[in-house]
Amino acid sequence: MTAIEIFSRFFRGNFFSNIKHFIFLFFFLGCIFTQENLRRVLWEEKIKEGIGYKGIVARIGDIPIYAETIYNKIMQSLYKMKDVGDEKKIIETGRKLFENELGRAIDIEIVEYYAKNKSITVKEEEVEKELKTIVNRFGGVRKFDKFLKNTSSTYESFKKDLRFNLLARKVHQSIFLREDGFFTSNPPDSFVKPEDIKLYYENNKSEFFIQPRLRGIWIVKEYKNKFEKREIIKYMKVIISLCRQGYSFYKMHKLYSDEIQPKTFKLYPLNIFEKELVSKIKNLKKKKGFHILTTGKKVYLLYIKKYKEGKQLLLFDERVYENIYMILYNEKITTMINQIKNEMKKSIIVKRYIGK
């Protein structure tokens, strides 16, 4: 029976019975949506509890920064890790993200605090002019859009960061530019030169290497002794036999695995596994299919549907050139903000209650 036939049978009848059906349908969909939201809220609260930061986490003068403000900025990134990492790793990553985001929030508050007191503002046309310069530097709108996609960024968020960078430059100029036109603290050159990009690439080649990736699902079981290990391997061989007869590997995984299962067969980078396991996967003569591998105190039953070898990205690759350009551009902005912060310590008290 097709979806159209089901729909027509479900809504067959008079107007009032159809209204009842619509109410039932909306109530049913609402329950599903609410349950999913509730699960996410409970998961996020558990992760927050693990990260452990609460209440006020910093003060800039008399302006407090609350933990919840920072959590709102990082939770989306952590939720994306839910299906491919265990909770300990997610909490560890969350703590690092939290402290980095807090540092960024403090920088923003310091610059905006000074700007507000001195009535320094950035006009929309200034943002548009700077944006146009950067887009041209990337080689046009299409390439810039591609960069945003590759970095999981949006036009709005990039523009917002750009506005702050321009404000930071104005604040820096207000603090350090003397009447004779010279700076008491030299500002970083905002223009990133091609030779700077080339030098950065040569010094950081390994960063621009795409990790080997696999499309698959895995079952993980921990063991305490040799007997347990032998029994787990026996059972995994039974699972392989059942799956070859048509049983769902994904269902087997849900019933048997000690770790959170991936929900889809997307390409996962090998560096999500332990180094020892990565080495064993790379050394497999035939990558596709079922593999039982041991590492530490764990046994993995890995079902690989597709395997992609790693590759070195070259300097003229768009992703590499653009990423280095933005890294160096942001480094210059960071240098400028650090100079502002050091100067502002004389007139504003900054307290950070967690991290560095």
C-alpha positions in Angstrom: 0.0 0.0 0.0 1.4 3.4 -1.0 1.7 6.4 1.4 -1.0 8.2 -0.6 -3.5 5.3 -0.2 -2.7 5.2 3.6 -3.2 8.9 3.9 -6.5 8.8 1.9 -7.9 6.0 4.0 -6.8 7.6 7.2 -8.7 10.9 6.4 -11.7 9.3 4.7 -14.9 10.5 6.3 -16.6 13.8 7.1 -15.1 17.1 8.1 -15.3 16.5 11.9 -13.8 13.1 11.8 -10.9 14.5 9.7 -10.4 17.2 12.3 -10.0 14.5 15.0 -7.5 12.7 12.8 -5.5 15.9 12.4 -5.5 16.5 16.1 -4.4 12.9 16.8 -1.6 13.2 14.2 -0.3 16.5 15.5 -0.4 15.2 19.1 1.5 12.0 18.0 4.2 14.1 16.1 4.4 16.5 19.0 5.1 13.6 21.4 7.9 12.3 19.2 9.4 15.8 18.9 9.1 16.4 22.7 10.7 13.0 23.6 13.7 13.7 21.3 14.1 17.2 22.8 13.8 15.8 26.3 16.5 13.2 25.5 18.8 15.9 24.2 18.2 18.2 27.2 18.9 15.3 29.7 22.1 14.4 27.7 23.3 18.0 27.7 22.7 18.4 31.4 24.7 15.2 32.0 27.6 16.6 29.9 27.5 19.9 31.8 27.6 18.1 35.1 30.7 16.2 33.8 32.4 19.4 32.7 31.6 20.9 36.1 31.6 24.6 35.6 28.7 26.5 37.1 27.5 30.1 37.9 29.9 33.0 37.3 33.1 31.9 35.6 34.7 35.3 35.0 34.3 39.0 35.7 35.4 42.0 33.6 35.2 44.9 36.0 31.6 44.6 37.3 30.4 42.6 34.3 29.9 38.8 35.0 30.2 36.0 32.5 28.0 33.0 33.3 28.8 29.4 32.6 25.4 28.9 30.9 26.4 31.6 28.3 29.5 29.6 27.4 27.6 26.2 27.3 25.1 27.7 24.8 28.0 28.3 22.4 29.7 24.9 22.7 26.8 22.4 23.1 26.0 22.1 19.4 29.6 21.0 18.7 29.5 18.5 21.5 26.2 17.1 20.5 27.6 16.2 17.1 30.1 14.0 18.8 27.4 12.0 20.7 27.3 9.1 18.2 31.0 8.6 17.7 32.7 9.2 21.1 32.2 7.9 24.6 31.1 10.4 27.3 34.5 10.7 28.9 36.1 11.9 25.7 33.1 14.3 25.0 33.4 15.8 28.6 37.2 16.1 28.2 36.7 17.9 24.8 33.9 20.0 26.3 36.2 21.2 29.1 38.8 22.4 26.5 36.1 24.0 24.3 34.6 25.7 27.4 37.9 27.3 28.5 38.8 28.4 24.9 35.3 29.9 24.5 35.6 31.6 27.8 38.9 33.2 26.8 37.2 34.4 23.6 34.3 35.8 25.7 36.7 37.7 28.0 38.5 39.2 25.0 35.2 40.4 23.5 34.0 41.9 26.8 37.4 43.8 27.4 37.4 45.3 23.9 33.7 46.2 24.0 34.0 47.6 27.5 36.7 50.0 26.3 34.9 50.8 23.1 31.7 51.7 25.0 33.4 54.0 27.4 35.2 55.8 24.5 32.2 55.7 22.1 34.1 53.7 19.5 31.8 52.0 17.0 32.1 50.1 13.7 29.7 51.1 10.8 28.1 48.6 8.5 29.9 50.0 5.4 33.2 49.4 7.2 32.4 45.8 7.7 31.2 45.4 4.1 34.4 47.0 2.8 36.6 44.7 4.9 34.5 41.6 3.9 34.9 42.6 0.2 38.7 42.7 0.6 38.8 39.2 2.2 36.4 37.7 -0.4 38.6 39.1 -3.2 41.7 37.7 -1.4 40.0 34.3 -1.6 39.5 34.7 -5.3 35.7 35.5 -5.4 32.4 34.8 -3.8 32.2 31.1 -4.9 35.6 30.2 -3.3 34.7 32.2 -0.2 31.4 30.3 0.1 33.3 27.1 -0.3 35.7 28.1 2.5 32.7 28.8 4.8 31.3 25.4 4.0 34.7 23.6 4.6 35.1 25.4 8.0 31.4 24.7 9.1 31.0 28.5 9.4 28.2 30.8 8.2 28.2 34.2 6.4 26.5 35.8 9.5 29.0 34.4 12.1 32.0 35.3 9.9 30.6 38.8 9.5 30.0 39.1 13.3 33.7 38.1 14.0 34.9 40.5 11.3 32.9 43.4 13.0 34.7 42.5 16.3 38.1 42.4 14.6 37.5 45.9 13.2 36.4 47.2 16.6 39.6 45.7 18.2 41.7 47.5 15.6 40.0 50.8 16.4 40.4 50.2 20.2 44.1 49.3 19.6 44.6 52.5 17.6 42.8 54.6 20.4 45.1 53.2 23.1 48.5 53.1 21.3 48.5 55.7 18.5 50.4 58.8 19.6 49.8 62.3 18.3 52.9 62.2 16.1 51.4 59.2 14.2 53.6 56.5 15.8 52.4 53.6 17.8 53.7 53.1 21.4 53.1 49.3 20.8 53.5 48.2 17.3 50.2 46.8 15.8 50.5 43.6 13.8 50.3 44.0 10.0 46.8 43.0 9.0 47.9 42.0 5.5 48.9 38.3 5.2 51.7 37.9 2.7 52.1 34.9 0.3 55.6 34.2 1.8 54.1 34.0 5.3 51.6 31.4 4.0 54.3 29.4 2.3 56.5 29.4 5.5 53.6 28.4 7.7 52.8 25.4 5.4 56.4 24.2 5.3 56.5 24.3 9.1 53.1 22.6 9.6 52.8 20.2 6.7 51.5 17.3 8.9 48.4 19.4 9.9 47.3 19.4 6.2 47.1 15.6 5.9 43.7 14.0 5.5 43.5 11.1 7.9 42.6 7.6 6.4 38.8 7.1 6.8 36.5 4.2 7.0 32.8 3.8 6.5 31.6 1.2 9.0 30.2 0.1 12.3 32.0 -1.6 15.2 31.3 -3.6 18.3 33.6 -3.1 21.3 33.8 -5.4 24.3 36.2 -5.0 27.3 37.8 -8.1 28.9 39.5 -8.7 32.3 41.5 -11.9 31.6 42.5 -14.3 28.8 39.4 -16.5 29.4 37.0 -13.5 28.9 39.0 -12.5 25.8 38.7 -16.0 24.3 34.9 -16.1 25.0 34.3 -12.6 23.4 36.2 -13.6 20.3 34.2 -16.8 20.0 30.9 -14.9 20.3 32.1 -12.3 17.8 32.7 -15.1 15.3 29.1 -16.2 15.8 27.9 -12.6 15.1 29.9 -12.6 11.9 28.3 -15.9 10.8 24.8 -14.6 11.7 25.3 -11.3 9.8 26.5 -13.2 6.7 23.1 -15.0 6.9 21.2 -11.7 6.9 21.1 -10.5 10.5 21.5 -6.8 11.1 25.0 -5.9 12.3 23.6 -2.6 13.7 21.0 -4.5 15.9 23.7 -6.8 17.1 25.8 -3.8 18.0 23.0 -2.2 20.0 22.5 -5.4 22.0 26.2 -6.3 22.6 28.6 -3.3 22.3 30.0 -1.6 25.4 30.4 1.8 23.5 27.9 4.2 21.9 27.2 3.1 18.3 27.4 5.3 15.3 23.9 5.8 13.8 25.0 6.0 10.2 27.6 4.5 7.8 29.4 7.9 7.3 33.2 8.2 6.8 34.9 8.3 10.2 38.6 9.4 10.5 40.8 6.7 11.9 42.1 9.0 14.6 38.9 8.5 16.6 40.4 5.1 17.6 43.4 4.3 19.8 46.8 4.5 18.1 47.4 0.8 18.4 44.1 0.0 16.7 44.7 2.5 13.9 48.0 0.8 13.2 46.3 -2.6 13.0 43.6 -1.3 10.7 46.2 0.3 8.4 48.1 -3.1 8.2 45.0 -5.1 7.1 45.7 -6.5 3.7 42.0 -6.5 2.8 40.2 -3.6 4.4 36.5 -4.2 3.5 34.5 -6.8 5.5 34.6 -8.1 9.1 37.7 -7.9 11.3 38.3 -9.0 14.9 41.1 -6.8 16.4 42.4 -6.5 19.9 44.0 -3.5 21.6 44.7 -2.9 25.3 41.9 -4.6 27.2 39.3 -4.3 24.4 38.2 -6.6 21.5 36.8 -4.8 18.4 34.6 -6.4 15.8 34.9 -4.0 12.9 32.6 -4.1 9.9 34.2 -1.9 7.2 32.0 -1.1 4.1 34.5 1.4 2.6 38.1 2.5 3.2 39.8 5.6 2.0 43.6 6.1 2.2 45.0 9.3 3.7 46.6 12.0 1.5 48.8 15.0 1.9 47.1 18.3 0.8 49.4 20.6 -1.2 49.8 24.3 -0.6 47.9 25.3 -3.8 44.9 23.3 -2.7 42.2 25.8 -1.9 41.4 24.4 1.5 45.0 24.7 2.6 45.8 28.2 1.3 42.5 29.6 2.6 42.9 28.0 6.0 46.4 29.2 6.5 45.4 32.7 5.4 42.7 32.8 8.1 45.0 31.2 10.7 47.6 34.0 10.2 44.9 36.7 9.9 43.4 35.6 13.3 46.9 35.3 14.9 47.5 39.0 14.1 44.1 39.9 15.6 45.0 37.8 18.7 48.3 39.6 19.1 46.5 42.9 18.9 43.9 41.9 21.5 46.7 40.7 23.9 48.3 44.1 23.6 44.9 45.7 24.4 44.4 43.3 27.4 47.9 44.0 28.9 47.2 47.8 28.7 43.7 47.5 30.1 44.9 45.6 33.2 46.0 49.1 34.5 42.4 50.4 34.5 40.1 47.3 34.7 40.1 44.2 36.9 39.7 41.0 35.0 39.0 37.8 37.1 38.9 34.4 35.6 37.7 31.7 38.1 38.5 28.6 36.0 41.2 27.6 33.5 44.2 29.7 32.5 
